């Protein structure tokens, strides 16, 4: 997760303090608040996209790993190769077929050569432009990661530390006062209606009267609740109850994927055609090269947290650990009892957040 920080949002959390289970509408959709007083969601904890970049008994760092980097590079290479193939090979050969049966002696190759000569510089320019865009996108995400500081959740102190962009001044807030929500926004593309799901977290800088918002797009409400549950499980239960530190991608990832592919073939889980397709797509996307780029990206970590919170990040004796508030304990007990009676998070709070998605999320949870 690379935080997107701002000092405004679709809804006002400073004048109207939300509570867990509250549903609030905004211009393009609605949001279901998961905290303050972060209660269990009943979902299985998940780490989408490898955002858990450090997990230990003292703190959890939420940020951006190199998970998905190899896939990003493969997509960019595939786009560039498609443009090059179409203009340099497919279009000339397609034009050559128009010479078949030509009574004027025009041959297949002469017609193909004419078209090739005609499109050569345009194809060269488009291929080059596509390659430059790909390099910019790949390097851009790495550079953005370098400039961003992870969000640190200290479970022993029960506090959250956030460093705004272009600043080294930490904002530390109590965990139970951290505001989180799952929102569903609706927009149109000219073709149809598109829904976007966002897990949001607000860190308030009360000293300056500001609030910083961290928004992360998720595939579904189920995934959003699972991502939040992973953070909540870490803070309330410990590292053994949440996903571990995200593994990094590299050339070893390619070897593992190829080994898995062969094992799937041996167990009749993948056809010979599927094996051929795997090799073809990886050859087109330059074999190990995307995974080498992922290793390069892994060498560039997110911006280090400032020395000013070094002491704050040190382990504490167990007797000095902060304890959950009575209000949170009471609310947790009530919702856990409701879960044991067959209710889920949405029905417990009587949330109306896009009822269809809520039912799908509950069904996925049951699985």
C-alpha positions in Angstrom: 0.0 0.0 0.0 1.3 3.4 -1.0 -0.8 5.9 1.1 -2.6 8.6 -0.7 -2.7 11.4 1.8 -4.9 14.5 1.7 -6.6 16.9 4.0 -10.1 16.4 2.7 -12.4 13.5 2.0 -15.9 12.7 0.7 -17.3 12.8 4.2 -16.5 14.9 7.3 -15.1 12.9 10.2 -14.0 15.9 12.3 -17.4 17.5 12.9 -19.4 14.2 12.9 -17.4 11.5 14.6 -18.3 8.0 13.2 -18.7 4.8 15.1 -18.1 1.2 14.1 -21.0 -0.1 12.1 -22.2 3.3 11.0 -23.2 3.7 7.3 -22.7 7.1 5.8 -23.5 8.3 2.3 -21.4 10.6 0.2 -21.7 12.1 -3.3 -20.8 8.9 -5.3 -21.6 6.1 -2.9 -21.6 5.1 0.7 -19.2 4.0 3.4 -19.4 1.5 6.3 -17.2 2.4 9.2 -15.1 -0.3 10.8 -13.8 1.8 13.7 -13.1 3.8 16.0 -13.3 1.0 18.5 -12.1 -1.6 15.9 -14.4 -4.6 16.4 -14.1 -8.0 14.8 -15.4 -8.3 11.2 -15.7 -12.1 11.1 -13.6 -12.3 8.0 -10.5 -14.3 7.4 -7.4 -12.0 7.7 -5.7 -11.5 4.3 -2.8 -9.4 3.0 -3.7 -8.1 -0.5 -0.8 -7.3 -2.7 1.9 -7.9 -0.1 1.3 -4.8 2.1 2.7 -6.4 5.3 6.4 -5.3 4.7 7.4 -5.9 8.4 5.8 -8.0 11.0 7.2 -8.7 14.5 5.9 -8.8 18.1 6.2 -5.0 18.5 5.0 -3.4 15.3 3.5 -4.0 11.9 4.5 -1.9 8.9 1.9 -1.4 6.2 3.4 -0.3 2.9 4.4 -1.5 -0.6 6.4 -4.6 -1.3 7.5 -5.7 -4.8 4.5 -8.1 -5.0 3.1 -8.0 -8.5 6.1 -6.2 -10.0 7.0 -9.1 -12.3 3.4 -9.2 -13.6 3.4 -5.5 -14.2 6.6 -5.8 -16.2 5.2 -8.7 -18.2 2.1 -6.8 -19.1 4.1 -3.8 -20.3 6.4 -6.0 -22.4 3.4 -7.9 -23.8 1.9 -4.5 -24.9 5.1 -3.4 -26.6 5.6 -6.8 -28.3 2.0 -6.7 -29.6 2.5 -3.3 -31.2 5.8 -4.4 -32.8 4.3 -7.7 -34.0 1.3 -6.1 -35.5 3.1 -3.4 -37.5 6.3 -5.1 -38.4 5.0 -8.6 -39.1 1.2 -9.1 -39.2 0.2 -6.0 -41.2 2.7 -6.6 -44.0 1.8 -10.3 -44.2 -1.8 -9.5 -44.2 -1.3 -7.0 -47.0 0.7 -9.6 -48.9 -2.4 -11.8 -49.1 -4.1 -9.2 -51.3 -1.7 -10.1 -54.1 -3.1 -13.6 -54.5 -4.7 -13.9 -57.9 -3.5 -10.5 -59.0 -3.4 -10.4 -62.8 -0.7 -7.7 -62.9 2.2 -9.8 -61.6 2.3 -8.3 -58.1 3.7 -10.9 -55.7 3.0 -11.7 -52.1 6.4 -10.5 -50.9 6.4 -7.3 -53.0 3.0 -6.2 -51.6 4.2 -7.1 -48.1 7.4 -5.1 -48.6 5.5 -2.0 -49.8 3.3 -2.0 -46.7 6.4 -2.7 -44.5 8.2 0.2 -45.9 5.2 2.4 -45.5 4.5 1.6 -41.9 8.2 1.2 -40.7 8.8 4.6 -39.2 5.3 4.8 -37.7 5.7 1.3 -36.2 9.1 2.2 -34.9 7.7 5.4 -33.3 4.7 3.6 -31.7 6.8 0.7 -30.4 9.4 3.1 -29.0 6.7 5.3 -27.4 5.0 2.2 -25.9 8.4 1.0 -24.5 9.1 4.4 -23.0 5.6 4.5 -21.4 6.2 1.0 -20.0 9.6 2.1 -18.5 8.1 5.2 -17.0 5.3 3.2 -15.4 7.6 0.5 -14.0 10.2 2.9 -12.7 7.6 5.4 -11.5 6.0 3.0 -9.1 9.4 2.1 -7.7 10.3 5.8 -7.3 7.0 6.6 -5.6 7.6 3.8 -3.2 11.1 5.3 -2.4 9.4 8.6 -1.4 6.7 7.1 0.8 7.0 6.0 4.5 5.1 3.0 5.7 2.4 3.2 8.3 3.5 1.6 11.6 1.1 -0.1 13.9 2.6 -0.6 17.4 0.6 -3.3 19.2 2.4 -3.0 22.5 1.7 0.7 22.8 -1.6 0.3 20.9 -0.8 3.3 18.7 -0.4 4.1 15.0 2.3 6.2 13.5 1.9 8.0 10.2 4.4 10.2 8.4 2.8 12.6 5.9 4.5 12.9 2.5 7.3 15.5 2.3 7.6 15.5 6.1 9.6 13.8 8.8 7.3 14.7 11.6 5.4 11.7 12.9 1.7 11.7 13.8 1.0 9.2 16.5 -2.6 8.4 17.3 -4.2 5.8 19.6 -5.2 2.6 17.8 -8.7 2.6 19.1 -9.3 6.2 17.8 -8.1 5.3 14.3 -11.0 5.7 11.8 -11.4 3.1 9.1 -14.1 2.4 6.6 -15.1 0.3 3.6 -16.7 2.4 0.9 -18.5 1.6 -2.4 -18.4 4.2 -5.1 -20.4 4.2 -8.3 -19.3 5.9 -11.5 -20.1 5.6 -15.2 -17.7 4.9 -18.1 -20.1 5.8 -21.0 -20.7 2.1 -21.4 -22.0 1.1 -18.1 -21.9 1.6 -14.3 -18.7 0.8 -12.5 -18.4 0.1 -8.8 -15.1 0.7 -6.9 -14.4 -0.7 -3.4 -12.1 1.2 -1.1 -10.6 0.4 2.3 -9.9 3.8 3.9 -8.0 4.8 7.0 -7.9 8.3 8.5 -5.1 9.5 10.7 -5.9 12.7 12.5 -3.3 15.4 13.2 -5.2 17.1 16.0 -2.4 19.5 16.8 -2.8 21.1 13.4 -6.5 20.4 12.9 -5.8 18.1 9.9 -6.8 14.6 8.9 -4.8 12.4 6.4 -6.6 9.8 4.4 -5.1 6.5 3.2 -7.1 4.9 0.5 -6.6 1.4 -0.9 -8.7 0.0 -3.7 -9.8 -3.6 -3.1 -11.5 -6.1 -5.4 -14.6 -6.6 -3.2 -16.1 -5.8 0.2 -15.0 -9.3 1.3 -11.4 -8.5 0.5 -11.6 -5.1 2.2 -13.0 -6.5 5.4 -10.3 -9.3 5.2 -7.5 -6.7 4.8 -8.8 -4.7 7.8 -9.2 -7.8 9.8 -5.6 -8.7 9.2 -4.5 -5.4 10.8 -7.0 -5.7 13.6 -6.0 -9.3 14.3 -2.3 -8.2 14.6 -3.1 -5.4 17.0 -5.6 -7.3 19.2 -4.2 -10.8 19.1 -0.6 -10.7 17.8 1.5 -11.6 14.8 0.7 -15.3 14.9 -3.0 -14.5 14.1 -2.3 -12.5 11.0 -0.5 -12.9 7.6 3.3 -12.8 7.9 5.8 -10.6 6.2 5.1 -10.4 2.5 7.7 -12.5 0.5 9.5 -10.7 -2.3 9.5 -11.6 -5.9 12.6 -12.4 -7.9 14.1 -15.0 -10.2 13.3 -17.6 -7.6 9.7 -16.8 -8.1 10.0 -17.7 -11.8 11.6 -21.1 -10.9 8.8 -21.8 -8.4 6.1 -20.9 -10.9 7.6 -23.2 -13.5 8.0 -26.0 -11.0 4.3 -25.6 -9.9 3.2 -25.6 -13.6 5.0 -28.9 -14.2 3.6 -30.4 -11.0 0.1 -29.4 -12.2 0.7 -31.1 -15.5 1.9 -34.3 -13.8 -1.2 -34.4 -11.6 -3.5 -33.7 -14.7 -4.4 -30.3 -13.4 -3.0 -28.6 -16.5 -3.2 -29.8 -20.1 -0.3 -30.1 -22.6 -1.8 -27.1 -24.3 -1.7 -25.2 -21.0 2.0 -26.0 -20.6 2.7 -24.8 -24.1 0.8 -21.6 -23.5 2.8 -21.0 -20.3 6.1 -21.3 -22.2 4.8 -19.2 -25.1 3.6 -16.3 -22.9 6.8 -16.3 -20.9 9.0 -16.3 -24.0 7.0 -13.4 -25.4 7.5 -11.5 -22.1 11.3 -12.1 -22.1 11.5 -15.2 -19.9 13.2 -14.2 -16.6 13.6 -10.5 -17.3 10.5 -9.4 -15.5 11.6 -11.3 -12.4 15.0 -9.7 -12.6 13.3 -6.3 -12.7 11.3 -7.3 -9.6 14.5 -8.1 -7.8 15.8 -4.7 -8.8 12.7 -3.1 -7.3 13.1 -5.1 -4.1 16.5 -3.5 -3.5 14.8 -0.1 -3.2 12.8 -0.1 0.1 10.3 2.4 1.2 11.5 5.5 2.9 12.8 4.7 6.4 10.9 6.0 9.4 12.7 8.9 11.1 15.0 8.5 14.1 12.5 10.4 16.3 10.3 7.3 16.6 13.2 4.8 17.2 12.5 4.8 20.9 8.7 4.5 20.3 9.4 1.4 18.2 11.4 -0.5 20.8 9.8 -3.5 22.6 8.3 -2.9 26.0 8.2 -5.2 29.0 5.0 -7.1 28.9 3.7 -5.4 32.1 4.0 -2.0 30.3 1.9 -3.0 27.3 -1.2 -0.9 26.8 -4.5 -2.7 27.4 -7.8 -2.6 25.4 -10.3 -0.1 26.7 -13.4 -1.4 28.6 -15.6 0.0 25.9 -13.8 -2.1 23.2 -13.9 -5.2 25.3 -17.6 -4.8 25.9 -18.3 -4.2 22.2 -16.1 -7.2 21.2 -17.9 -9.5 23.5 -21.3 -8.5 22.1 -20.3 -9.0 18.5 -18.5 -12.3 19.1 -21.7 -13.6 20.8 -23.6 -12.5 17.7 -21.2 -14.3 15.4 -21.6 -17.5 17.5 -25.4 -17.2 17.0 -25.0 -17.1 13.2 -25.0 -13.3 12.5 -22.3 -11.6 10.4 -20.8 -8.2 10.6 -23.3 -6.6 8.3 -26.4 -7.9 9.9 -25.2 -7.3 13.4 -24.8 -3.5 12.6 -27.9 -3.6 10.3 -25.7 -2.1 7.6 -27.3 -1.3 4.3 -24.0 -1.0 2.4 -24.9 -2.2 -1.1 -27.0 -5.2 0.0 -26.1 -7.4 -2.9 -22.3 -7.0 -2.2 -23.0 -7.6 1.5 -24.7 -10.9 0.8 -21.9 -11.9 -1.5 -19.3 -11.0 1.1 -21.2 -13.0 3.8 -21.4 -16.0 1.4 -17.7 -15.8 0.7 -17.0 -15.7 4.4 -19.0 -18.8 4.9 -16.9 -20.6 2.4 
